[in-house]
Structures are given as structure tokens and as C-alpha cells.
């Protein structure tokens, strides 16, 4: 069964750190999260960004770059046999990323960038389009059609909240229902939906304590998969710490939300 068929037929989990801080951290998280996913019968895709081109401040940590990032992500694939995903920011990156990356993730801010969507579609890799904070679920049909126009029908859609005033996001769960009507797998990005963009001056804040409630609600709505950023010590993370989940708490959070409401198990 292909990865895309597996995603369509089993509850999936996209998880890992916000950004590649170092190889040791990445390998440790990949190993431990994969074991949790296996225990809970979740199809697991490891996620880590090689670059965060949309950081709030020019002084914020962005990562080690594409060459080093791909080396580390290839090591995750080779060591643990896991599919991997990462953000893509510019259309010229698509062919090189596609040599390693199984799912090309379109950042929410870039989901209307036609050239980016088209180049990702041409790779014939799975394309995960994150819904912009300024769009409705209905509006995402136009992003879908841009990828479909390349002949690539391996598409996923991800919800990550909608802007509500300054430095705040809300989740309108109708968007999940509307995006599911397109016939493609829909993912709920839990941790970024708890984010407070720019809420800490030169960086984003967040309220990770809401994650279990958002995940439970999304599971009840019937999403196909879940996106969680996880870190061993979120308060010391170099990016998105306030909304990431601590590794030590992650399995219980999944049991209390995804597993409980999606599969009926306790």
C-alpha cells in the first residue's frame, strides 16, 4: 500500500520538532514518537523544518538550511524507515526536496502562491496544503485545483486556525467539514492552532494547554489525521516553544484525544 493510500485508510500522525535544531534531537524524537505511533496504530510521518522563512523577527533562528536539513531527514528515513515531511518556501526548491521528502508541506502563508503549488504538484509527491489564516475552508478549493492542474491528485489539506484580531487564532470547525467535501484527506494542525502569532513581541506565543481539547473536537468532526509539533523541552526550543507539546506528555495527550474520540479506545 502506498503512503497516500495508507493516509486515506488509517488515522495518521504528522509529528516532530518545529525545526531541525541538531541531528541528535531529531533522531531521538523520531525514534520515540514512532514507537508511540506504532503502539497506537497510527500511520506516522516525521516532520521537521530545515528552514523557517516566516519567522516573526529577522533575528530568530531559522535552521541549518536545505542541504544539511535533507541530510538529517534522509538519515531519519534510512534509520527508522519513516516517511518524512518538511516545509517548502520557494518553487525552485521542489525538485531537490522531492528526492528525499515524501510529503511537501505548503506553509499557510503561501497557500495561494501559484508557482509554488504547481512546482510541488509536478514532483508527483504528496502535497499538503495548509489553509491560510485568512482563508475559509471553501476558499481552499482554488489551491487544490492548482495542484490538480499538474495531474497530481495526491493532495492533503491542513487546518491551522483563523486570525481573530491581533495575535490570536480561533478554529472554526466548519472549515474541516468544508475541506473534507473536496474528497482529499484533511489534517488538523493542533499545535499551530494554539499559537498566538507575534504574541511575544519578536516571536510567537501560544497556549499548548488547549491542544487536547482541539484534538478531541477535530477527532469528533472526523478529520483523517493530526499534526503535533513535539519537543523534549518546549520551553527551551528555538522555534514555536509555547505551542509545542512536551515529549513526556505526548502519548497521554493522544490517548485522551485522538485515540479516545477517533477510534473509540481508551
Secondary structure, DSSP 8 states (H G I E B T S, - for coil): --HHHHHHHS-EEEEE-SB---HHHHHHHHHHHHHHHHHTT-EEEEE-BS--TT-SSTTS---S-HHHHHHHHHHHHHHH--EEEEEE-SGGGHHHHTTT-SEEEE-GGGTT-HHHHHHHHHTTSEEEEE--TT--TTTHHHHHHHHHTTT---EEEEE--EE-SSS-EE--THHHHHHHTTTSEEEEEHHHHTEETTTTSSS-EE-GGGHHHHHHHHHHHT-SEEEEEEETTGGG-SSSGGGSEEHHHHHHHHIIIIIIIII---
